[in-house]
């Protein structure tokens, strides 16, 4: 027998406004996704939270390059990458020198070019990430849960979770500035020194309150929009996230050598 919905059919309700959805996703996500089920997914349902995250991420990039302590950490990370590439023979000594000079001229002095380049890069990465993640949730809803889950619903699920992601980024900016740590955020990695070569740090820094919160929201969204049990959706969502982070950590440390 096909898997039954984890709740009885609910009576029709008045469509929620965009503001209502944005607020409701924090404390009554099931109701928000119920509204999307009855009224349909609108373009603004996923575009506005995506735009919020892009704007906040852009502000974060500006703050990082404008705050001396954070900017120096970016410089140190970049110089470490250059030194490693030079030692491996991937670039010549002359190229390494040019790279270091570029860092000194742009990032270390927070030039307008460095700010624009960083914000542009972040924006492109976020756009690609949003649509790819939405594709993953679409595949989970359609094939893993065997439901009539379309890509637009994947966009809605990701978009709704981005309201939480956006707030998380705001907290991260504030914490980064107050703690003078580039990795500032609401994650367990803050309990130990920032060190990308430390496996414990790599694991703990992934345990972010807002990341887990957003994944719970995604699980609820896929469950409601697919008409399947939320726990089944959560199994797939968190399973994929854990697998992705495990692979990311493995390659991160393998590249650091």
C-alpha positions in Angstrom: 0.0 0.0 0.0 1.3 3.5 -0.7 2.5 5.5 2.3 -0.3 7.6 3.8 0.0 11.3 4.8 0.9 11.9 8.4 -2.1 14.1 8.9 -5.8 14.2 7.9 -6.9 16.4 5.1 -7.3 19.9 6.4 -10.1 22.3 5.6 -9.5 25.0 3.0 -7.7 28.1 4.5 -7.2 31.6 3.4 -4.1 32.1 1.3 -1.2 33.4 3.4 0.6 36.7 2.4 4.3 36.6 1.6 5.0 38.3 4.9 2.8 35.7 6.7 4.8 32.9 5.1 8.1 34.6 6.0 7.1 34.9 9.6 5.2 31.6 9.8 8.1 29.5 8.5 9.9 30.1 11.9 7.2 28.8 14.1 4.5 27.0 12.1 6.1 25.7 8.9 3.5 23.0 8.3 0.8 25.7 8.0 2.9 27.7 5.6 3.4 24.6 3.3 -0.2 23.7 3.7 -1.0 27.2 2.3 1.4 26.5 -0.7 -0.4 23.3 -1.3 -3.8 24.9 -1.6 -2.9 28.2 -3.2 0.1 27.1 -5.3 3.7 28.2 -5.3 4.2 31.8 -6.5 7.4 33.2 -8.0 7.9 35.6 -5.0 7.7 32.7 -2.6 11.2 31.5 -3.5 12.6 34.6 -5.2 12.3 37.0 -2.3 14.1 34.8 0.3 16.8 34.0 -2.3 17.3 37.7 -2.9 17.5 38.3 0.9 20.2 35.7 1.2 22.2 37.2 -1.7 21.9 40.7 -0.2 22.9 39.6 3.3 25.8 37.5 1.8 26.9 40.6 -0.1 26.9 42.7 3.0 28.8 40.0 4.8 31.5 40.0 2.1 31.7 43.8 2.4 32.0 43.7 6.2 34.7 41.0 6.0 36.8 43.1 3.7 36.2 46.2 5.7 37.1 44.8 9.1 40.9 44.7 9.5 41.0 41.5 11.7 38.7 39.6 9.3 40.4 40.9 6.2 43.8 39.8 7.4 42.5 36.3 7.9 41.3 36.3 4.3 44.8 37.4 3.3 46.4 34.7 5.3 44.2 32.0 3.8 44.9 33.2 0.3 48.7 33.4 0.9 48.6 29.8 2.4 46.9 28.6 -0.8 49.6 30.4 -3.0 52.4 28.9 -0.9 51.0 25.4 -1.2 50.5 25.7 -5.0 54.1 27.0 -5.3 55.5 24.0 -3.3 53.6 21.5 -5.4 54.9 23.1 -8.6 51.5 24.1 -9.7 52.7 27.7 -10.2 56.1 29.2 -10.6 57.9 31.4 -8.1 57.2 34.4 -10.4 53.5 33.6 -10.6 53.4 33.2 -6.8 55.0 36.6 -6.4 52.4 38.1 -8.7 49.6 36.5 -6.8 50.9 37.7 -3.5 51.2 41.3 -4.9 47.7 41.1 -6.2 46.5 40.1 -2.7 48.4 42.9 -1.2 47.1 45.5 -3.6 43.5 44.4 -3.5 42.3 42.3 -0.6 44.7 43.6 2.1 43.7 47.1 1.3 40.0 46.3 0.7 40.0 47.9 -2.8 36.7 48.5 -4.6 37.8 45.8 -7.1 38.2 43.2 -4.4 34.9 44.0 -2.8 33.0 43.9 -6.2 34.8 40.7 -7.2 34.0 39.0 -3.9 30.4 40.0 -3.9 29.9 39.0 -7.6 31.5 35.6 -6.9 29.3 35.0 -3.8 26.2 35.9 -5.8 27.0 33.5 -8.6 27.8 30.7 -6.2 24.6 31.3 -4.3 22.5 31.3 -7.4 24.0 28.0 -8.6 23.7 26.5 -5.2 20.0 27.5 -4.8 18.9 25.9 -8.1 21.0 22.8 -7.6 19.7 22.3 -4.0 16.2 22.7 -5.3 16.9 20.0 -7.8 18.0 17.7 -5.1 14.8 18.2 -3.1 12.8 17.8 -6.2 14.4 14.4 -6.8 13.8 13.4 -3.2 10.1 14.3 -3.4 9.5 12.8 -6.8 11.6 9.6 -6.7 12.6 8.8 -3.2 9.1 9.6 -1.8 7.4 8.5 -5.0 5.0 11.5 -5.2 3.9 14.1 -7.8 6.5 16.5 -6.5 7.6 19.0 -9.2 10.6 21.3 -9.5 8.6 24.4 -8.5 7.9 22.7 -5.2 11.6 22.1 -4.8 12.1 25.9 -5.3 9.5 26.6 -2.7 11.0 24.3 -0.1 14.5 25.8 -0.6 13.1 29.3 -0.7 11.2 29.0 2.5 14.2 27.5 4.2 16.3 30.5 3.0 14.3 32.8 5.4 16.1 30.9 8.2 19.4 30.9 6.3 19.2 34.6 5.8 18.7 35.2 9.6 21.6 32.8 10.3 23.9 34.9 8.0 23.0 38.0 9.9 23.9 36.4 13.2 27.1 35.1 11.6 28.1 38.6 10.5 27.6 40.0 14.0 29.4 37.2 15.7 32.3 37.3 13.2 32.9 41.0 14.0 32.5 40.7 17.7 34.8 37.6 17.9 37.2 38.7 15.2 36.8 35.3 13.6 36.2 34.8 9.9 34.2 31.7 10.7 31.9 33.5 13.1 28.5 31.9 13.4 26.1 29.8 15.6 28.1 26.6 15.3 30.1 24.3 17.6 33.3 25.1 15.8 33.3 28.4 17.7 34.2 26.3 20.8 37.7 25.6 19.5 40.3 27.6 17.5 39.6 28.0 13.8 41.8 25.5 12.0 40.8 24.0 8.7 43.4 21.3 9.1 41.8 20.0 12.3 39.3 17.3 11.7 37.4 18.0 14.9 37.0 21.6 13.8 35.8 20.6 10.4 33.1 18.5 11.9 32.0 20.9 14.6 31.9 23.9 12.3 29.2 22.0 10.2 27.0 21.7 13.3 25.3 25.0 12.8 22.0 25.8 14.5 20.5 27.6 11.5 21.7 24.9 9.1 19.9 22.2 11.1 16.9 24.5 11.6 16.6 25.0 7.8 17.0 21.3 7.1 14.1 20.6 9.5 12.1 23.1 7.6 13.0 21.5 4.3 11.9 18.1 5.8 8.6 19.5 6.8 8.1 21.2 3.4 8.9 18.1 1.4 6.6 16.0 3.7 3.7 18.4 3.4 4.0 19.1 -0.4 4.5 15.4 -1.2 1.7 14.2 1.1 4.2 11.8 2.7 5.4 11.4 6.3 7.7 14.2 7.5 9.9 11.7 9.3 10.5 9.9 6.0 11.4 13.1 4.3 13.7 14.0 7.2 15.5 10.7 6.8 16.3 11.6 3.2 17.1 15.2 3.8 19.5 14.7 6.7 20.9 11.6 5.1 21.9 13.5 2.0 23.3 16.4 4.1 25.4 14.1 6.3 26.7 12.3 3.2 27.5 15.6 1.5 29.3 17.0 4.5 31.3 13.8 5.0 32.5 13.9 1.4 33.3 17.6 1.6 35.4 17.1 4.8 37.2 14.2 3.2 38.2 16.1 0.0 38.9 19.3 2.1 41.5 17.5 4.2 42.8 15.5 1.2 43.5 18.7 -0.7 45.1 20.3 2.4 47.4 17.3 2.3 
